[in-house]
Amino acid sequence: MTMETNIRPQLAIEARWIIPVTPDGAVHEHSTLIVDAGRIRDLLPSADARQRYQPLETISLPHHALIPGLVNAHTHAAMSLMRGIAEDRSAITWLRDHIWPMEQQMVSERFTRDGTLLACAEMLRGGVTCFNDMYFFPQAAAEAVLQSGIRASLGMVVLDFPTPYAANADDYLNKGFAARDELRDHERITTCLAPHSPYSVSDKVFSKILTYADQLGVNIHLHLHETTDEIARSEAQFGMRPCLRLDGLGLIGPNLLAANCTHMTDIEIETFAMQHAHVAHCPASDLKLGNGIAPVARMVEAGINVALGTDGAASNNRLDMFAEMRLAALLAKSAGDAAALSARRVLEMATINGARALGMDDNIGSLEPGKWADLVAVDFSAIEMQPCYDPVSHLVYVAGRGQVTHTWVAGALCCERGILAHMDHAELKEIATQWQGKLKPFHQ
């Protein structure tokens, strides 16, 4: 059989290293990724690629690692406009005395669109190609997603109390379903149900959410066991911890992604593992709000799929997945086991595990033929990156988002050396300046 040659795909990317993450965890040296019609067609040695393919475009990255786009599994993107407001306060004080009152006065479609656009710019510049969001006015967030070129799962937020977005739980659900219908044909946007947390949603509403999730086949995204106060209030009101309450309602299952999970007992970890639920670990935000450190090593050992998220810029204050990878790896070792969370495992958390948690692992999260070409190139040429014995270790412990030079989503170049393809730098700065003036009175 003669191998077909002279095939003319859209793009060939030659790199010093290509790290597909799955299925084998291999590192391919001096290799080429072939992209056609927005999807990965082939991964092969560069010498073979030059013989077999005649791409319309070739990009040579002789000092780079090419990796899957990072998946930010838990965000509140629009809250980038609140970056630096109400600093150094506990989670409950920060949320109830500052963030929620501010949102009651300031949140609007324009707020969500502008804040999400600012977040998309930051994430694309830092190698994030997909994010899982929870915020109001999802159609406005979708405007920013579509403009920027990024990929997103947008949450249909549900609360028991009114906000400028909706009056009650049924109103939240109805508006969420209307958004889902409006956005269903956009290839880069999916939706999920996003009840905020056990302390802000009643049993009756959770039961509705579970029914809708089963009927529509969508995921559920919520906060869980973020603070000790949340757990104490649940024990006082319901006579049980939030995890047990959700389990009793039938919510803990393979379509659940729970953010934070900072305070989990061994039994709760076992429940998550047995029910195949997912966790979004947000180490920087949890530390900054004084919430604690999630027992990630025990979760991983139990078999839970743990993804990685930044949370919002209001509590982090960065949407920086490279910083989250390094912090997650180091925190896991703080119990005395240096092998608790390897660099390779953390890279999986930031890529394929996030894709799996969002139900997107058939299409993103690793560099495999047939998947969307969501890609990130990381430059290893700087002196602070030398020498390099293991590029995966370097990605987690040495590199930062400043080393990201290229970000592609579905084969389209969205950012090159800090220059965004679909967003104007001056416009973004003007958006931030305008909102800073409006929000400054809330900074105390």
FENLINNOR-V205861 format. One record per residue. N is the residue number from 0. SS is DSSP state (h for helix, s for strand, l for the rest). Layout:
BEGIN
n->N ss->SS
n->N ss->SS
END
This chain:
BEGIN
n->0 ss->l
n->1 ss->l
n->2 ss->l
n->3 ss->l
n->4 ss->l
n->5 ss->l
n->6 ss->s
n->7 ss->l
n->8 ss->l
n->9 ss->l
n->10 ss->s
n->11 ss->s
n->12 ss->s
n->13 ss->s
n->14 ss->s
n->15 ss->s
n->16 ss->s
n->17 ss->s
n->18 ss->s
n->19 ss->l
n->20 ss->l
n->21 ss->l
n->22 ss->l
n->23 ss->l
n->24 ss->l
n->25 ss->l
n->26 ss->l
n->27 ss->s
n->28 ss->s
n->29 ss->s
n->30 ss->s
n->31 ss->s
n->32 ss->s
n->33 ss->s
n->34 ss->s
n->35 ss->s
n->36 ss->l
n->37 ss->l
n->38 ss->s
n->39 ss->s
n->40 ss->s
n->41 ss->s
n->42 ss->s
n->43 ss->s
n->44 ss->s
n->45 ss->h
n->46 ss->h
n->47 ss->h
n->48 ss->h
n->49 ss->h
n->50 ss->h
n->51 ss->h
n->52 ss->s
n->53 ss->l
n->54 ss->l
n->55 ss->l
n->56 ss->s
n->57 ss->s
n->58 ss->s
n->59 ss->s
n->60 ss->s
n->61 ss->s
n->62 ss->s
n->63 ss->s
n->64 ss->s
n->65 ss->s
n->66 ss->s
n->67 ss->s
n->68 ss->l
n->69 ss->s
n->70 ss->s
n->71 ss->s
n->72 ss->s
n->73 ss->s
n->74 ss->s
n->75 ss->l
n->76 ss->h
n->77 ss->h
n->78 ss->h
n->79 ss->h
n->80 ss->h
n->81 ss->h
n->82 ss->l
n->83 ss->l
n->84 ss->l
n->85 ss->l
n->86 ss->l
n->87 ss->l
n->88 ss->l
n->89 ss->l
n->90 ss->h
n->91 ss->h
n->92 ss->h
n->93 ss->h
n->94 ss->h
n->95 ss->h
n->96 ss->h
n->97 ss->h
n->98 ss->h
n->99 ss->h
n->100 ss->h
n->101 ss->h
n->102 ss->h
n->103 ss->h
n->104 ss->h
n->105 ss->h
n->106 ss->l
n->107 ss->l
n->108 ss->h
n->109 ss->h
n->110 ss->h
n->111 ss->h
n->112 ss->h
n->113 ss->h
n->114 ss->h
n->115 ss->h
n->116 ss->h
n->117 ss->h
n->118 ss->h
n->119 ss->h
n->120 ss->h
n->121 ss->h
n->122 ss->h
n->123 ss->h
n->124 ss->h
n->125 ss->l
n->126 ss->l
n->127 ss->s
n->128 ss->s
n->129 ss->s
n->130 ss->s
n->131 ss->s
n->132 ss->s
n->133 ss->l
n->134 ss->l
n->135 ss->l
n->136 ss->l
n->137 ss->h
n->138 ss->h
n->139 ss->h
n->140 ss->h
n->141 ss->h
n->142 ss->h
n->143 ss->h
n->144 ss->h
n->145 ss->h
n->146 ss->h
n->147 ss->h
n->148 ss->l
n->149 ss->l
n->150 ss->s
n->151 ss->s
n->152 ss->s
n->153 ss->s
n->154 ss->s
n->155 ss->s
n->156 ss->s
n->157 ss->s
n->158 ss->l
n->159 ss->l
n->160 ss->l
n->161 ss->l
n->162 ss->l
n->163 ss->l
n->164 ss->l
n->165 ss->l
n->166 ss->l
n->167 ss->l
n->168 ss->h
n->169 ss->h
n->170 ss->h
n->171 ss->h
n->172 ss->h
n->173 ss->h
n->174 ss->h
n->175 ss->h
n->176 ss->h
n->177 ss->h
n->178 ss->h
n->179 ss->h
n->180 ss->h
n->181 ss->h
n->182 ss->h
n->183 ss->l
n->184 ss->l
n->185 ss->l
n->186 ss->l
n->187 ss->l
n->188 ss->s
n->189 ss->s
n->190 ss->s
n->191 ss->s
n->192 ss->s
n->193 ss->s
n->194 ss->s
n->195 ss->l
n->196 ss->s
n->197 ss->l
n->198 ss->l
n->199 ss->l
n->200 ss->l
n->201 ss->l
n->202 ss->h
n->203 ss->h
n->204 ss->h
n->205 ss->h
n->206 ss->h
n->207 ss->h
n->208 ss->h
n->209 ss->h
n->210 ss->h
n->211 ss->h
n->212 ss->h
n->213 ss->h
n->214 ss->h
n->215 ss->h
n->216 ss->l
n->217 ss->l
n->218 ss->l
n->219 ss->s
n->220 ss->s
n->221 ss->s
n->222 ss->s
n->223 ss->s
n->224 ss->l
n->225 ss->l
n->226 ss->l
n->227 ss->h
n->228 ss->h
n->229 ss->h
n->230 ss->h
n->231 ss->h
n->232 ss->h
n->233 ss->h
n->234 ss->h
n->235 ss->h
n->236 ss->h
n->237 ss->h
n->238 ss->l
n->239 ss->l
n->240 ss->l
n->241 ss->h
n->242 ss->h
n->243 ss->h
n->244 ss->h
n->245 ss->h
n->246 ss->h
n->247 ss->h
n->248 ss->h
n->249 ss->l
n->250 ss->l
n->251 ss->l
n->252 ss->l
n->253 ss->l
n->254 ss->l
n->255 ss->s
n->256 ss->s
n->257 ss->s
n->258 ss->s
n->259 ss->s
n->260 ss->l
n->261 ss->l
n->262 ss->l
n->263 ss->l
n->264 ss->l
n->265 ss->h
n->266 ss->h
n->267 ss->h
n->268 ss->h
n->269 ss->h
n->270 ss->h
n->271 ss->h
n->272 ss->h
n->273 ss->h
n->274 ss->h
n->275 ss->l
n->276 ss->l
n->277 ss->s
n->278 ss->s
n->279 ss->s
n->280 ss->s
n->281 ss->l
n->282 ss->h
n->283 ss->h
n->284 ss->h
n->285 ss->h
n->286 ss->h
n->287 ss->h
n->288 ss->l
n->289 ss->l
n->290 ss->l
n->291 ss->l
n->292 ss->l
n->293 ss->l
n->294 ss->l
n->295 ss->h
n->296 ss->h
n->297 ss->h
n->298 ss->h
n->299 ss->h
n->300 ss->h
n->301 ss->h
n->302 ss->l
n->303 ss->l
n->304 ss->s
n->305 ss->s
n->306 ss->s
n->307 ss->s
n->308 ss->l
n->309 ss->l
n->310 ss->l
n->311 ss->l
n->312 ss->l
n->313 ss->l
n->314 ss->l
n->315 ss->l
n->316 ss->l
n->317 ss->l
n->318 ss->l
n->319 ss->l
n->320 ss->h
n->321 ss->h
n->322 ss->h
n->323 ss->h
n->324 ss->h
n->325 ss->h
n->326 ss->h
n->327 ss->h
n->328 ss->h
n->329 ss->h
n->330 ss->h
n->331 ss->h
n->332 ss->h
n->333 ss->h
n->334 ss->h
n->335 ss->l
n->336 ss->l
n->337 ss->l
n->338 ss->l
n->339 ss->l
n->340 ss->l
n->341 ss->l
n->342 ss->h
n->343 ss->h
n->344 ss->h
n->345 ss->h
n->346 ss->h
n->347 ss->h
n->348 ss->h
n->349 ss->h
n->350 ss->l
n->351 ss->h
n->352 ss->h
n->353 ss->h
n->354 ss->h
n->355 ss->h
n->356 ss->h
n->357 ss->l
n->358 ss->l
n->359 ss->l
n->360 ss->l
n->361 ss->l
n->362 ss->l
n->363 ss->l
n->364 ss->l
n->365 ss->l
n->366 ss->l
n->367 ss->l
n->368 ss->l
n->369 ss->l
n->370 ss->l
n->371 ss->s
n->372 ss->l
n->373 ss->l
n->374 ss->s
n->375 ss->s
n->376 ss->s
n->377 ss->s
n->378 ss->s
n->379 ss->l
n->380 ss->l
n->381 ss->l
n->382 ss->h
n->383 ss->h
n->384 ss->h
n->385 ss->l
n->386 ss->l
n->387 ss->l
n->388 ss->l
n->389 ss->l
n->390 ss->h
n->391 ss->h
n->392 ss->h
n->393 ss->h
n->394 ss->h
n->395 ss->h
n->396 ss->h
n->397 ss->l
n->398 ss->l
n->399 ss->l
n->400 ss->h
n->401 ss->h
n->402 ss->h
n->403 ss->s
n->404 ss->s
n->405 ss->s
n->406 ss->s
n->407 ss->s
n->408 ss->s
n->409 ss->l
n->410 ss->l
n->411 ss->s
n->412 ss->s
n->413 ss->s
n->414 ss->s
n->415 ss->s
n->416 ss->l
n->417 ss->l
n->418 ss->s
n->419 ss->s
n->420 ss->l
n->421 ss->l
n->422 ss->l
n->423 ss->l
n->424 ss->h
n->425 ss->h
n->426 ss->h
n->427 ss->h
n->428 ss->h
n->429 ss->h
n->430 ss->h
n->431 ss->h
n->432 ss->h
n->433 ss->h
n->434 ss->h
n->435 ss->h
n->436 ss->h
n->437 ss->h
n->438 ss->h
n->439 ss->h
n->440 ss->h
n->441 ss->h
n->442 ss->l
n->443 ss->l
END
